[in-house]
Amino acid sequence: MKVLHVLTSVSTGGPECMLARLLESSPGQRAETAVLTLTPPGPFAERIREQGVRLYTLRMNRNLWSPVAAMRLGRIVNTFGPDIIH
């Protein structure tokens, strides 16, 4: 099973911290996992990468959705092929 976790960012915050802890707690027992951030990666990005988890980013401006970001999103979903998007 493949799981794609989608977050606004991987900066310092509650959801980012909890996702990093989840990934660290079960390294050999988790499904194939990737993380997608809407904005550029922040401090938790390295913690996530250290777990062998792919980290994708749309590099969006926080207040601006663009057609380019939509195309990147489609490519990432098609490339990774998740069974679950969370």
Buried (B, 14 or more C-beta within 10 A) or exposed (E): EEBBBBBEBBBEBEEBBEBBEEBEEEEEEBEBBBBBBBBBBBBBBEBBBEBEBBBBBBBBEEEEEEEEBEEBBEEBBEEBEBEEEE
